[in-house]
């Protein structure tokens, strides 16, 4: 495998090789953008259960 790659790069000229290796100008974000999703915690589950119990109790009162 190494010999095949060596022959490939020898056929390229120095200018062509420099063009392939040139650094591309790109903007790089310095601060990563992190999408914070709110966590569904035990308190949220407790509030759902509590509100559903209230709805069921109200349904029987009507």
Biopython code that builds the backbone (N, CA, C, O; Angstrom):
import numpy as np
from Bio.PDB.StructureBuilder import StructureBuilder

atoms = [
    (1, "UNK", "N", (0.820, -1.188, 0.000)),
    (1, "UNK", "CA", (0.000, 0.000, 0.000)),
    (1, "UNK", "C", (0.867, 1.257, 0.000)),
    (1, "UNK", "O", (0.537, 2.233, -0.673)),
    (2, "UNK", "N", (1.978, 1.243, 0.752)),
    (2, "UNK", "CA", (2.843, 2.412, 0.812)),
    (2, "UNK", "C", (3.457, 2.714, -0.549)),
    (2, "UNK", "O", (3.558, 3.877, -0.939)),
    (3, "UNK", "N", (3.862, 1.693, -1.264)),
    (3, "UNK", "CA", (4.508, 1.925, -2.553)),
    (3, "UNK", "C", (3.534, 2.538, -3.546)),
    (3, "UNK", "O", (3.934, 3.358, -4.373)),
    (4, "UNK", "N", (2.279, 2.163, -3.481)),
    (4, "UNK", "CA", (1.293, 2.743, -4.396)),
    (4, "UNK", "C", (1.101, 4.225, -4.105)),
    (4, "UNK", "O", (0.986, 5.017, -5.040)),
    (5, "UNK", "N", (1.062, 4.619, -2.842)),
    (5, "UNK", "CA", (0.901, 6.022, -2.485)),
    (5, "UNK", "C", (2.128, 6.841, -2.847)),
    (5, "UNK", "O", (1.994, 7.993, -3.261)),
    (6, "UNK", "N", (3.320, 6.275, -2.702)),
    (6, "UNK", "CA", (4.548, 6.995, -3.037)),
    (6, "UNK", "C", (4.581, 7.302, -4.534)),
    (6, "UNK", "O", (4.950, 8.408, -4.927)),
    (7, "UNK", "N", (4.207, 6.358, -5.356)),
    (7, "UNK", "CA", (4.210, 6.590, -6.802)),
    (7, "UNK", "C", (3.175, 7.635, -7.196)),
    (7, "UNK", "O", (3.387, 8.385, -8.149)),
    (8, "UNK", "N", (2.086, 7.691, -6.493)),
    (8, "UNK", "CA", (1.056, 8.679, -6.808)),
    (8, "UNK", "C", (1.569, 10.092, -6.543)),
    (8, "UNK", "O", (1.366, 10.985, -7.365)),
    (9, "UNK", "N", (2.230, 10.305, -5.405)),
    (9, "UNK", "CA", (2.698, 11.638, -5.065)),
    (9, "UNK", "C", (3.919, 12.046, -5.881)),
    (9, "UNK", "O", (4.166, 13.242, -6.037)),
    (10, "UNK", "N", (4.681, 11.112, -6.400)),
    (10, "UNK", "CA", (5.832, 11.470, -7.218)),
    (10, "UNK", "C", (5.386, 12.023, -8.563)),
    (10, "UNK", "O", (6.093, 12.843, -9.150)),
    (11, "UNK", "N", (4.246, 11.602, -9.058)),
    (11, "UNK", "CA", (3.788, 12.099, -10.353)),
    (11, "UNK", "C", (3.263, 13.531, -10.259)),
    (11, "UNK", "O", (3.150, 14.211, -11.279)),
    (12, "UNK", "N", (2.945, 13.995, -9.062)),
    (12, "UNK", "CA", (2.494, 15.369, -8.887)),
    (12, "UNK", "C", (3.688, 16.310, -8.859)),
    (12, "UNK", "O", (4.749, 15.974, -8.333)),
    (13, "UNK", "N", (3.500, 17.486, -9.430)),
    (13, "UNK", "CA", (4.543, 18.498, -9.375)),
    (13, "UNK", "C", (4.522, 19.213, -8.034)),
    (13, "UNK", "O", (3.593, 19.047, -7.244)),
    (14, "UNK", "N", (5.556, 20.011, -7.787)),
    (14, "UNK", "CA", (5.626, 20.707, -6.497)),
    (14, "UNK", "C", (4.519, 21.748, -6.370)),
    (14, "UNK", "O", (3.969, 21.927, -5.283)),
    (15, "UNK", "N", (4.184, 22.435, -7.451)),
    (15, "UNK", "CA", (3.119, 23.443, -7.377)),
    (15, "UNK", "C", (1.766, 22.786, -7.148)),
    (15, "UNK", "O", (0.938, 23.296, -6.394)),
    (16, "UNK", "N", (1.547, 21.650, -7.804)),
    (16, "UNK", "CA", (0.283, 20.940, -7.604)),
    (16, "UNK", "C", (0.179, 20.417, -6.174)),
    (16, "UNK", "O", (-0.889, 20.458, -5.563)),
    (17, "UNK", "N", (1.289, 19.930, -5.654)),
    (17, "UNK", "CA", (1.298, 19.426, -4.284)),
    (17, "UNK", "C", (1.062, 20.559, -3.289)),
    (17, "UNK", "O", (0.361, 20.373, -2.294)),
    (18, "UNK", "N", (1.641, 21.730, -3.551)),
    (18, "UNK", "CA", (1.417, 22.891, -2.682)),
    (18, "UNK", "C", (-0.040, 23.338, -2.727)),
    (18, "UNK", "O", (-0.599, 23.726, -1.701)),
    (19, "UNK", "N", (-0.659, 23.288, -3.898)),
    (19, "UNK", "CA", (-2.070, 23.660, -4.012)),
    (19, "UNK", "C", (-2.963, 22.694, -3.241)),
    (19, "UNK", "O", (-3.974, 23.107, -2.673)),
    (20, "UNK", "N", (-2.606, 21.433, -3.217)),
    (20, "UNK", "CA", (-3.396, 20.455, -2.482)),
    (20, "UNK", "C", (-3.259, 20.632, -0.973)),
    (20, "UNK", "O", (-4.193, 20.362, -0.218)),
    (21, "UNK", "N", (-2.091, 21.085, -0.547)),
    (21, "UNK", "CA", (-1.805, 21.169, 0.879)),
    (21, "UNK", "C", (-2.166, 22.539, 1.452)),
    (21, "UNK", "O", (-2.139, 22.716, 2.670)),
    (22, "UNK", "N", (-2.505, 23.513, 0.598)),
    (22, "UNK", "CA", (-2.791, 24.866, 1.067)),
    (22, "UNK", "C", (-3.919, 24.866, 2.083)),
    (22, "UNK", "O", (-4.854, 24.067, 2.018)),
    (23, "UNK", "N", (-3.796, 25.781, 3.012)),
    (23, "UNK", "CA", (-4.813, 25.923, 4.049)),
    (23, "UNK", "C", (-5.978, 26.733, 3.496)),
    (23, "UNK", "O", (-5.784, 27.757, 2.840)),
    (24, "UNK", "N", (-7.170, 26.267, 3.766)),
    (24, "UNK", "CA", (-8.372, 26.953, 3.304)),
    (24, "UNK", "C", (-8.785, 27.950, 4.375)),
    (24, "UNK", "O", (-8.799, 27.631, 5.564)),
    (25, "UNK", "N", (-9.125, 29.173, 3.939)),
    (25, "UNK", "CA", (-9.548, 30.189, 4.893)),
    (25, "UNK", "C", (-11.018, 29.957, 5.234)),
    (25, "UNK", "O", (-11.896, 30.081, 4.380)),
    (26, "UNK", "N", (-11.263, 29.622, 6.476)),
    (26, "UNK", "CA", (-12.628, 29.399, 6.957)),
    (26, "UNK", "C", (-12.793, 30.080, 8.300)),
    (26, "UNK", "O", (-11.829, 30.279, 9.039)),
    (27, "UNK", "N", (-14.006, 30.427, 8.595)),
    (27, "UNK", "CA", (-14.269, 30.986, 9.916)),
    (27, "UNK", "C", (-14.539, 29.837, 10.872)),
    (27, "UNK", "O", (-15.315, 28.927, 10.583)),
    (28, "UNK", "N", (-13.890, 29.905, 11.992)),
    (28, "UNK", "CA", (-14.040, 28.860, 12.995)),
    (28, "UNK", "C", (-14.665, 29.489, 14.232)),
    (28, "UNK", "O", (-14.187, 30.510, 14.728)),
    (29, "UNK", "N", (-15.716, 28.886, 14.718)),
    (29, "UNK", "CA", (-16.375, 29.403, 15.913)),
    (29, "UNK", "C", (-15.475, 29.176, 17.120)),
    (29, "UNK", "O", (-14.999, 28.065, 17.356)),
    (30, "UNK", "N", (-15.250, 30.240, 17.879)),
    (30, "UNK", "CA", (-14.399, 30.112, 19.055)),
    (30, "UNK", "C", (-15.164, 29.518, 20.228)),
    (30, "UNK", "O", (-14.592, 28.806, 21.054)),
    (31, "UNK", "N", (-16.454, 29.810, 20.299)),
    (31, "UNK", "CA", (-17.282, 29.293, 21.392)),
    (31, "UNK", "C", (-18.269, 28.299, 20.794)),
    (31, "UNK", "O", (-19.033, 28.663, 19.901)),
    (32, "UNK", "N", (-18.272, 27.074, 21.254)),
    (32, "UNK", "CA", (-19.216, 26.102, 20.695)),
    (32, "UNK", "C", (-20.654, 26.451, 21.071)),
    (32, "UNK", "O", (-20.937, 26.858, 22.198)),
    (33, "UNK", "N", (-21.545, 26.285, 20.110)),
    (33, "UNK", "CA", (-22.958, 26.554, 20.340)),
    (33, "UNK", "C", (-23.597, 25.280, 20.866)),
    (33, "UNK", "O", (-23.623, 24.254, 20.186)),
    (34, "UNK", "N", (-24.110, 25.361, 22.083)),
    (34, "UNK", "CA", (-24.730, 24.199, 22.706)),
    (34, "UNK", "C", (-26.204, 24.511, 22.913)),
    (34, "UNK", "O", (-26.554, 25.489, 23.574)),
    (35, "UNK", "N", (-27.056, 23.679, 22.349)),
    (35, "UNK", "CA", (-28.491, 23.852, 22.538)),
    (35, "UNK", "C", (-28.889, 23.181, 23.843)),
    (35, "UNK", "O", (-28.892, 21.956, 23.958)),
    (36, "UNK", "N", (-29.221, 24.006, 24.816)),
    (36, "UNK", "CA", (-29.620, 23.463, 26.109)),
    (36, "UNK", "C", (-31.094, 23.108, 26.057)),
    (36, "UNK", "O", (-31.946, 23.972, 25.848)),
    (37, "UNK", "N", (-31.380, 21.853, 26.244)),
    (37, "UNK", "CA", (-32.761, 21.412, 26.313)),
    (37, "UNK", "C", (-33.140, 21.309, 27.784)),
    (37, "UNK", "O", (-32.380, 20.769, 28.589)),
    (38, "UNK", "N", (-34.303, 21.822, 28.131)),
    (38, "UNK", "CA", (-34.689, 21.703, 29.537)),
    (38, "UNK", "C", (-34.894, 20.242, 29.912)),
    (38, "UNK", "O", (-35.507, 19.472, 29.173)),
    (39, "UNK", "N", (-34.376, 19.886, 31.055)),
    (39, "UNK", "CA", (-34.474, 18.500, 31.508)),
    (39, "UNK", "C", (-35.854, 18.265, 32.108)),
    (39, "UNK", "O", (-36.384, 19.112, 32.828)),
    (40, "UNK", "N", (-36.421, 17.119, 31.806)),
    (40, "UNK", "CA", (-37.705, 16.729, 32.374)),
    (40, "UNK", "C", (-37.406, 15.986, 33.658)),
    (40, "UNK", "O", (-37.009, 14.821, 33.640)),
    (41, "UNK", "N", (-37.597, 16.662, 34.757)),
    (41, "UNK", "CA", (-37.205, 16.087, 36.037)),
    (41, "UNK", "C", (-38.361, 15.457, 36.781)),
    (41, "UNK", "O", (-39.492, 15.409, 36.297)),
    (42, "UNK", "N", (-38.053, 14.985, 37.945)),
    (42, "UNK", "CA", (-39.047, 14.325, 38.790)),
    (42, "UNK", "C", (-40.103, 15.323, 39.253)),
    (42, "UNK", "O", (-41.257, 14.952, 39.467)),
    (43, "UNK", "N", (-39.716, 16.581, 39.408)),
    (43, "UNK", "CA", (-40.679, 17.603, 39.826)),
    (43, "UNK", "C", (-41.714, 17.822, 38.731)),
    (43, "UNK", "O", (-42.899, 17.989, 39.022)),
    (44, "UNK", "N", (-41.276, 17.824, 37.475)),
    (44, "UNK", "CA", (-42.211, 17.982, 36.369)),
    (44, "UNK", "C", (-43.186, 16.818, 36.307)),
    (44, "UNK", "O", (-44.376, 17.014, 36.059)),
    (45, "UNK", "N", (-42.694, 15.620, 36.528)),
    (45, "UNK", "CA", (-43.566, 14.449, 36.536)),
    (45, "UNK", "C", (-44.571, 14.537, 37.683)),
    (45, "UNK", "O", (-45.741, 14.193, 37.520)),
    (46, "UNK", "N", (-44.112, 14.993, 38.825)),
    (46, "UNK", "CA", (-44.995, 15.143, 39.977)),
    (46, "UNK", "C", (-46.090, 16.166, 39.683)),
    (46, "UNK", "O", (-47.251, 15.946, 40.028)),
    (47, "UNK", "N", (-45.729, 17.286, 39.046)),
    (47, "UNK", "CA", (-46.717, 18.308, 38.690)),
    (47, "UNK", "C", (-47.723, 17.777, 37.680)),
    (47, "UNK", "O", (-48.905, 18.110, 37.765)),
    (48, "UNK", "N", (-47.288, 16.962, 36.731)),
    (48, "UNK", "CA", (-48.222, 16.365, 35.770)),
    (48, "UNK", "C", (-49.214, 15.450, 36.469)),
    (48, "UNK", "O", (-50.414, 15.505, 36.198)),
    (49, "UNK", "N", (-48.724, 14.623, 37.354)),
    (49, "UNK", "CA", (-49.608, 13.716, 38.092)),
    (49, "UNK", "C", (-50.599, 14.501, 38.942)),
    (49, "UNK", "O", (-51.780, 14.161, 39.006)),
    (50, "UNK", "N", (-50.116, 15.543, 39.587)),
    (50, "UNK", "CA", (-50.977, 16.348, 40.453)),
    (50, "UNK", "C", (-52.063, 17.047, 39.645)),
    (50, "UNK", "O", (-53.221, 17.082, 40.061)),
    (51, "UNK", "N", (-51.696, 17.602, 38.493)),
    (51, "UNK", "CA", (-52.689, 18.302, 37.678)),
    (51, "UNK", "C", (-53.685, 17.328, 37.062)),
    (51, "UNK", "O", (-54.856, 17.671, 36.901)),
    (52, "UNK", "N", (-53.246, 16.121, 36.716)),
    (52, "UNK", "CA", (-54.193, 15.154, 36.147)),
    (52, "UNK", "C", (-55.179, 14.682, 37.210)),
    (52, "UNK", "O", (-56.344, 14.436, 36.900)),
    (53, "UNK", "N", (-54.734, 14.552, 38.451)),
    (53, "UNK", "CA", (-55.645, 14.171, 39.531)),
    (53, "UNK", "C", (-56.689, 15.260, 39.751)),
    (53, "UNK", "O", (-57.851, 14.954, 40.020)),
    (54, "UNK", "N", (-56.292, 16.525, 39.641)),
    (54, "UNK", "CA", (-57.241, 17.631, 39.795)),
    (54, "UNK", "C", (-58.272, 17.594, 38.680)),
    (54, "UNK", "O", (-59.457, 17.819, 38.926)),
    (55, "UNK", "N", (-57.834, 17.312, 37.448)),
    (55, "UNK", "CA", (-58.767, 17.260, 36.318)),
    (55, "UNK", "C", (-59.777, 16.136, 36.493)),
    (55, "UNK", "O", (-60.961, 16.309, 36.204)),
    (56, "UNK", "N", (-59.318, 15.002, 36.958)),
    (56, "UNK", "CA", (-60.220, 13.865, 37.160)),
    (56, "UNK", "C", (-61.219, 14.190, 38.266)),
    (56, "UNK", "O", (-62.399, 13.861, 38.144)),
    (57, "UNK", "N", (-60.769, 14.828, 39.337)),
    (57, "UNK", "CA", (-61.662, 15.194, 40.440)),
    (57, "UNK", "C", (-62.693, 16.215, 39.981)),
    (57, "UNK", "O", (-63.852, 16.136, 40.387)),
    (58, "UNK", "N", (-62.303, 17.161, 39.153)),
    (58, "UNK", "CA", (-63.238, 18.173, 38.645)),
    (58, "UNK", "C", (-64.263, 17.540, 37.714)),
    (58, "UNK", "O", (-65.419, 17.960, 37.680)),
    (59, "UNK", "N", (-63.844, 16.537, 36.966)),
    (59, "UNK", "CA", (-64.750, 15.878, 36.035)),
    (59, "UNK", "C", (-65.904, 15.203, 36.791)),
    (59, "UNK", "O", (-67.038, 15.203, 36.310)),
    (60, "UNK", "N", (-65.630, 14.643, 37.941)),
    (60, "UNK", "CA", (-66.667, 13.965, 38.715)),
    (60, "UNK", "C", (-67.588, 14.953, 39.419)),
    (60, "UNK", "O", (-68.727, 14.613, 39.739)),
    (61, "UNK", "N", (-67.113, 16.168, 39.664)),
    (61, "UNK", "CA", (-67.947, 17.163, 40.338)),
    (61, "UNK", "C", (-68.985, 17.761, 39.408)),
    (61, "UNK", "O", (-70.027, 18.224, 39.872)),
    (62, "UNK", "N", (-68.734, 17.764, 38.130)),
    (62, "UNK", "CA", (-69.641, 18.408, 37.174)),
    (62, "UNK", "C", (-70.823, 17.560, 36.854)),
    (62, "UNK", "O", (-71.677, 17.965, 36.065)),
]
sb = StructureBuilder()
sb.init_structure("model")
sb.init_model(0)
sb.init_chain("A")
sb.init_seg("    ")
for serial, (resi, resn, name, xyz) in enumerate(atoms, 1):
    if name == "N":
        sb.init_residue(resn, " ", resi, " ")
    sb.init_atom(name, np.array(xyz, "f"), 0.0, 1.0, " ", f" {name:<3s}", serial, name[0])
structure = sb.get_structure()
